[in-house]
Amino acid sequence: MFAKKLLFLPIFLCFLTNYAQEEKLGSSWHFDSKILKARKKAKNRLLKEGFKQISFTSTNDINIVGLLLEKKDATCTFVFSHGFCPGGKELFAPFVKLAPDYCNLLFLDLRSAGESDGPGLYSKVKEYGKTDYQDIVHALEFAHETTKGKPIIVFGWCSGAFNATTAVLHLDNDVEKLNIKGLIFDSGFGSIMEMSQVPYIDLDRKFVPSFILSLYGGDKKKAKASYLCKFSTLCCKSFFYLMSFFLEPPIKKREPETNLYDKIQNIKVPMLVIHAEDDDYAPWKNVQKLVENIPQKKLWLIERGKSKHATNHLKVKEEYKEHIHAWLESIL
């Protein structure tokens, strides 16, 4: 049973494989995966470009850290929410080039990620989706106050899209008070429990850790055939069998709280939904059911062969930029 329901396997595999799938998309360092993985290096570059480090207190007195770029002639503010793993504010560096010049940018480390405080891994996974959205609510209040009420656009990818949507739903009528004008839902999903039940992904076929790949000079066929890779695959499978055994019951219990399917129709802002048909971790056939009930939506479904999970901004960056700019112009 658990072999078909490896809890958070998609999230973990994203962490191991996303960067290996990325291409060098342009000469700007903002799209260089090696620099983005070196968080301190990326952060220092962002600070040199005018970002400043900020912090505020979230629910349970948790200190949340972020990077804010305020522009002199900005007319709106983007607030960014990252996924479970890899998570971190520096990963949003590509949006320095992708977002319109008239937007302030606030990159966040949500609880237990990067420089922010928070519970350990087990507690974080066990309670995931229950409190994370509150960090985004506090971030929106911070952005509203700091930028003197400028219109706000909320952005999230993967579980960050789920948490950002939950935050906006939680705010309800306060979205008008905070001047929230829209939400970008990239590679998201509708339920934490559903995400934990994604059909079994063939680890023997896909799982090649980057450090093993580097030992074989990038030759994926040789790396995959090595005993070291087979041992790593076995360890990964065993880990997720164990995680499933302990964590599936509490997550299932919280399903009514961590399910957007029966709530999304109440969203009060326009949404831009970005999803790849080849997304293995948040399958389009599931997300489609969610999207159908969004009142004000613009859907960009990226055709097969072009992108995968949470890499849309890298794989099709020119189209990505055009879609974001066009949608913003239609709602602001």
Residue pairs with C-beta under 8 A, 6 or more apart in sequence:
2 241
2 244
2 245
2 248
3 200
3 241
4 197
4 199
4 200
5 196
5 197
5 200
5 244
5 248
6 200
6 201
6 237
6 240
6 241
6 243
6 244
7 125
7 196
7 240
7 243
7 244
7 247
7 248
7 251
8 84
8 125
8 195
8 196
8 240
8 243
8 247
9 198
9 200
9 201
9 240
10 195
10 198
10 201
10 280
10 281
10 282
10 309
11 83
11 84
11 85
11 158
11 159
11 195
11 281
12 85
12 236
12 240
13 201
13 206
13 207
13 281
14 83
14 85
14 86
14 158
14 281
14 309
14 310
15 85
15 86
16 207
16 209
16 210
17 206
17 207
17 208
17 210
18 86
18 309
18 310
18 311
19 33
19 36
19 37
19 210
20 208
20 210
20 213
21 308
21 311
22 33
22 311
22 314
22 315
23 314
23 315
24 31
24 32
25 31
25 314
25 315
25 317
26 97
26 317
28 97
29 35
29 45
29 93
30 93
30 94
30 96
30 97
31 94
31 97
31 314
31 317
35 41
35 42
35 45
35 93
36 42
36 90
36 91
36 93
39 88
39 90
39 114
42 90
42 93
43 67
43 89
43 90
45 93
46 67
46 69
46 90
46 93
46 96
46 107
47 53
47 67
49 69
49 96
50 69
51 67
51 68
51 69
51 105
51 107
52 67
52 68
52 69
52 70
53 65
53 66
53 67
53 68
54 65
54 66
54 67
54 68
54 106
54 142
54 146
55 63
55 64
55 65
55 66
56 63
56 64
56 138
56 139
56 142
57 63
57 64
57 138
58 64
58 111
58 134
58 135
58 138
59 131
59 134
59 135
59 138
60 131
62 111
62 116
62 117
62 118
62 135
63 116
63 117
64 108
64 109
64 110
64 111
64 116
64 117
64 135
64 138
64 139
65 89
65 108
65 109
65 114
65 115
65 116
66 89
66 106
66 107
66 108
66 109
66 139
67 89
67 90
67 105
67 106
67 107
68 104
68 105
68 106
68 107
68 146
69 96
69 104
69 105
69 106
70 104
70 146
70 147
71 101
71 102
71 103
71 104
73 102
74 102
74 103
74 104
74 147
74 150
75 102
75 103
75 150
75 151
75 332
76 102
76 103
76 104
76 150
76 151
76 152
76 153
76 181
76 328
76 332
77 103
77 104
77 105
77 106
77 143
77 147
77 150
77 151
77 152
77 153
78 95
78 99
78 103
78 104
78 105
78 106
78 152
78 153
78 155
79 106
79 108
79 136
79 139
79 140
79 143
79 152
79 153
79 154
79 155
80 89
80 92
80 95
80 105
80 106
80 107
80 108
80 155
80 156
80 160
81 108
81 110
81 136
81 139
81 154
81 155
81 156
81 157
81 160
81 161
81 163
81 164
81 167
82 88
82 89
82 91
82 92
82 108
82 109
82 110
82 113
82 156
82 157
82 158
82 160
83 157
83 158
83 159
83 160
83 187
83 310
84 128
84 158
84 159
87 109
87 110
87 113
87 114
87 160
88 109
88 113
88 114
89 107
89 108
89 109
89 114
90 107
90 114
92 105
92 107
93 107
94 313
94 314
94 317
95 105
95 155
95 313
96 105
97 317
97 321
98 313
98 317
98 320
98 321
98 324
99 105
99 324
100 324
100 325
100 328
103 153
103 328
104 143
104 147
104 150
106 139
106 142
106 143
108 116
108 135
108 136
108 139
109 115
109 116
110 116
110 118
110 132
110 135
110 136
110 160
110 163
111 117
111 118
111 119
111 124
111 131
111 132
111 135
112 118
112 119
112 120
112 121
112 124
116 135
118 124
119 127
125 243
125 247
126 247
126 250
126 251
128 159
128 192
128 251
128 258
129 159
129 162
129 163
129 166
129 192
129 254
129 257
129 258
130 254
130 257
130 258
132 159
132 163
133 163
133 164
133 166
133 167
133 170
134 167
134 170
135 163
136 154
136 156
136 163
136 164
136 167
137 167
137 170
137 171
140 152
140 154
140 167
140 171
140 178
140 180
141 178
143 152
144 152
144 178
144 179
149 179
150 179
151 179
151 180
151 181
151 332
152 178
152 179
152 180
152 181
153 180
153 181
153 182
153 183
153 184
153 328
154 164
154 167
154 168
154 180
154 182
154 183
154 184
154 269
155 164
155 183
155 184
155 186
156 162
156 163
156 164
156 165
156 183
156 184
156 185
156 186
156 188
157 186
157 187
157 188
157 310
157 313
158 186
158 187
158 188
158 189
158 281
158 282
158 309
158 310
159 188
159 189
159 192
159 195
160 188
161 184
161 185
161 186
161 187
161 188
161 189
162 188
162 189
162 190
162 192
162 260
164 183
164 185
165 183
165 185
165 188
165 260
165 264
165 267
165 271
166 260
168 175
168 180
168 183
168 267
168 268
168 269
169 260
169 263
169 264
169 266
169 267
171 178
171 180
172 266
172 268
173 268
175 268
175 269
176 268
180 269
181 269
181 270
181 331
181 332
182 269
182 270
182 271
182 272
182 327
182 328
182 331
183 267
183 269
183 270
183 271
183 272
184 271
184 272
184 274
184 324
184 327
185 271
185 272
185 273
185 274
186 274
186 275
186 310
186 312
186 313
187 274
187 275
187 276
187 279
187 281
187 282
187 309
187 310
187 312
188 273
188 275
188 282
188 287
189 195
189 282
189 286
189 287
189 290
190 259
190 260
190 261
190 264
190 286
190 287
190 289
190 290
191 255
191 258
191 259
191 260
191 261
192 251
192 254
192 255
192 258
192 259
193 251
193 252
193 255
193 258
193 259
194 259
194 286
195 281
195 282
196 244
196 247
196 248
196 251
198 280
198 281
198 282
198 283
199 283
201 280
203 233
203 236
203 237
204 233
207 229
207 232
207 233
207 236
208 220
208 223
208 224
208 229
209 229
209 232
212 223
212 226
212 228
212 229
212 232
213 219
213 220
213 223
215 223
215 226
215 228
216 222
216 223
216 226
223 229
251 258
260 290
261 289
261 290
261 293
264 290
264 293
264 294
265 293
265 294
265 295
267 294
267 295
267 296
269 296
270 296
270 297
270 298
270 327
270 331
271 294
271 296
271 297
271 298
272 297
272 298
272 300
272 323
272 324
272 327
273 287
273 291
273 294
273 297
273 298
273 299
273 300
274 300
274 302
274 312
274 320
274 323
275 282
275 284
275 287
275 291
275 299
275 300
275 301
275 302
276 284
276 301
276 302
276 306
276 307
276 308
276 309
276 311
276 312
276 315
277 284
277 301
277 302
277 303
277 304
278 302
278 304
278 305
278 306
278 307
278 308
279 287
279 308
279 309
280 308
280 309
281 309
281 310
282 309
284 301
291 297
291 299
298 327
298 330
300 323
302 312
302 315
302 316
306 315
306 316
307 315
307 316
308 315
312 320
313 320
